[in-house]
Amino acid sequence: GINGINGINGINGRSKIRLLMVGMLKFDGQKTIWVNQMRLLPRDRFSIEYATFASDNQDSPLVRMLADLGIPLHIAPLPSVSYDDLDAYAATYGQADQNQEDVYMMLLDSLDRAGGVVAKVEPLWVRQTWEHMVTHLRALRCDVLAFANARERSDLLLVRAARLAGVPKLVMELPNLFPNDGLKPDDVDLFVAPSHYVAGHPSVQAAVRNTGAPVYVVNPGVNTSEFDPNASKLAVCHPKIFQTSGGMGMGMGVGVG
C-alpha cells in the first residue's frame, strides 16, 4: 500500500522510507498483521519505528516482538487532565460532559478556535496536549505514518497533530468499518482495506470522498501453519488470524483524574 502513494520515494532526501506505526500496545489481530508486515518489509528500503501515546499495556507481547525485530518503540503518554480543568473548560465554553470522546472534542474544538495555530490554543492544558503530540511526532521525522481506524475522535487528533508536525504521508488501515465522519480533505493520503468488501463499503467510500484519498486492498493473508492438515473441510481458523479490535488508531489515554 505504501508504494501506492505518489511521490513517496526520496522523501526528505533519504534513501530509506521512514515508516512510523502509531497505536496502542495491546496485542490483538491488527498488531498480528502489523508484526508480520514489519517482518516482511525489506530493511534496505524501510526504516520502521512504533509509537504510542498511551501508557498502559507496557507488558504486552507486542513490546517483546518489537524488540526482537529491532523496531524502536517510543512511549509518550499524553498529559493528565484534572476534573478542575474540565470543569473550567465547561464553564467557559459550555461543554459539560467529561468522557473520553468529549475530551477529544474539547481538544479539537480548541484547535479550531485558534485557527489551527497551536501557540494560540486556549486553555493551557489543551495547548500543552497539542504541543506534546506535535513535538513528539516532529522529532520522529517519519515519511509515512500508519495507523488503524479506531472509529473515534482520537483518529482526528492524530491526523491533525501529524499534519501540524509536518508528516508528509498518512495511511489509515481499516480493521474496522465506519471511519470517523470528521475526516477532512487531505487528512489521509491512503486507505488500506483488508478486502474488497471493506473497500467498497458505503462508510469507507464516504471517507474516500471526504478526504480525496484512494483506497487500496491489501489482503492480510492466511498463515497455513495455523490449520490442522488432517482437519475437516470446515476447519475453524485460529482466532488470531481474523480478530481485530477498535481503539487502536491513536492509542491515546487522556488521563482524567
N, C-alpha and C positions, 0 to 999 in steps of 0.2 A: 504493500500500500504506500510506503514512503516514497518509492520511486515514481509513483503516480502524481506527485506534486511537481508542477512545473517549476524549474529553476532551483531545485534543491541542491544539485551538485555544486560544490565550490562555494557554499555559503560561508561568509566571513573569511574567505581565502584559505580555508583549511582543506587538506586532502581527505580527512575523515569527516563523516557526518556525525555530529554530536547529538545523540538521542537521549532525551530525558523522559522517563516514565514517572508519572505522578499518581499516587494512590495511597490507600491505606495499607497497613502491614498485615492485616488479616489475610490468611491464606485461603483462597476459595477458587472457584472454577476459572475466573478471569485471570487470577495470578498463575494458575497452571498453564494457561495459554501463553501468558507473558514470559514465564520462565522458559518454556520451550522456544519461544521466539528469540529470547536472549541467547540461548544455546546455539541457535542456527544462524543468527546474523553474522556475517563474516567480519572478524575483528580488524581486518585490513581496510575495511570501508566504514565501519561504525565504531564509535566510542559511546558506550552505554552507561547511564547512571540512573539511580532511582531516588525519588524524593517523596517525603510525606510531610504534611502539616499537622498531623495528629501525633499524640504521644503514647497511645495505647498499643497493645499487641507487640511490644518490642521483644517478646519471647517467641514470636511466631516462627514457624518453619521457614517462612519466606526470608527472614533475616539470615539464617544459615545458608539457604540456597543462593542468595545474592553473594554472600561471602565466598562460597565455593566457586562461583562463576567469576569472581574477581570484579563484581559490579559495585562501585562505590554507592553507599547508602547515606542520604542526607536527611536527618530528622530535625525539623524546625517547627515545634509546636506553636500554634498561634497564642498570642497573649490572652490571659484570662479576662473575663468581663464580669464586673460585680453587678449585683442586683441594684445597687445605688446608681451605677452608671446607666443601667437600663431604665430605671425609674425617671432619672433626669432627662433621658432622651425622650421618653414618652410624654413627660410634662411639656417639653419644648415642641415636639413635632407631632404629638397626638397618636403615637403608636404604642399601645399598651401591652400587647402580647409579648411573651418572653420565651417562647420555644425556639428551638434551633433555627427553623426556617425563617422565623420573624427576625432573628438576629442577623441572618444573612441579608434579609430585605433592608434592615437598617443600614448595613454596610453599603449595599448597592445604591440605595436612595441618597445616602450622604455623598457618595462619589458623584452621582448625577447632579446634585445641588451645587457641587464645587466645579462643575463643568469638566469633570474628568481629570482635574489637577489635584494630585494627592496633597500637595503642600497647603491647599486651601480647604481641605476636608475638615469639617467640624461634626461632632465634638472630638476631643483629643484622643479618646480610646479608639474611635473609628479610624482616625488618621494613623495612629500607631499600628493598627492591624493592617491597613493597606501598605504602609511603609515596610512592615515586616515581610509580607508576601512579595512585594515588588523587589525589595533588596535581595532576598534570598534567590529569587528566580533570576535576577540580573547577574548575580555572582556566578551562577552555574553556566551561563553563556552557552546555552544549548542552541542547536539549529532547528531541532524538531522536538516539540513537547507532545507526548501521547498520554491520553487519559481515557478512562472508561465512563460512559454515560451513567450518571447516578440518578438522573431524573429529579434532581434537586437544584435549588438556587446555588449550592456550592459550586456547581459546574460554571455558573455565570461568574462567580467570584474568581475562579481560577483563570478563565479565559481573559477577563478584564485585567487581572494582575499580570498575566503573561504578556498581554499586548503592551501594558504600561512599562514592563521590563524589557521590551524590545525583542521578544521571542519571534523569530521570523515565521515559523510554521507551526500550526496547531492541528493535531489529529485526534478526533473523538472516535473511540471504538464503541461498538454498540452491543454490549452484553444484554442490554435492556432496550425495549421499545420506548416510545414517548420521550424523546429528548426535550429538555425544558423549552417551553414555548417563548421564553425570553431571549433566546439566542438572536443576535442581530447580524446584519451583513458584515462579513469579514471577521466574525468571532471565531470561526473554524475554517480551516483550509481544506480539510478532507474528512469524510466519514468512512469508517471501515466497518462493514457489516459481515457477520459470520455466515450469512445465507442470502439468497436472492429474495426469499420471503421477507426477511428483515429489511433489506434494501428497498423493497417496493412497498413496504407498509405505509399507510397514509401518514402516520406520525413522523416517520423518518423523511418521507417526501416533503412534508411541511417544513421540517428543519432544513432540508436542502434548499427549498425556496426562500426561507427566511435568511439564510446565510450566504447563498450563492455558491456553496461548496459542493463538489461532486461526492458521490458515494461509490466506493469500490467494494466488491465482495472478495473476502479472503477467508476461505474455509479453514477452520482451526485444525481439521484432520482428526483422525482416529488412531489411537495407539493400540495396534492389534495385540500387543502383549497383555492388554487388559482383558482379553477374551480367552475363554477356555476352548481350545480347538475341538474338544470332544463334546461340547455343549450342543443343545438342540438348535434348530434353525431360528428359534425365538429367543436366542441367548440375550440375557439382560446386560446392557452396557454398564461398566463400572461408573458409579455416580459422579466421580471426579471429572469425567470427561465432559459432561454437559452442565454441571452445576455452576450457576453464576449467582451473584447476589448484588443488590443495589448498594448505594452509598460508597462506591469505590472511586468516583471521579476525582474529587478533591481530597478526600481523606481529612477534612477539616474537623477540628474539635474546638470550637469557641467555648472555652471553659467558663460556664456560668456558675458563679458561686462566690 
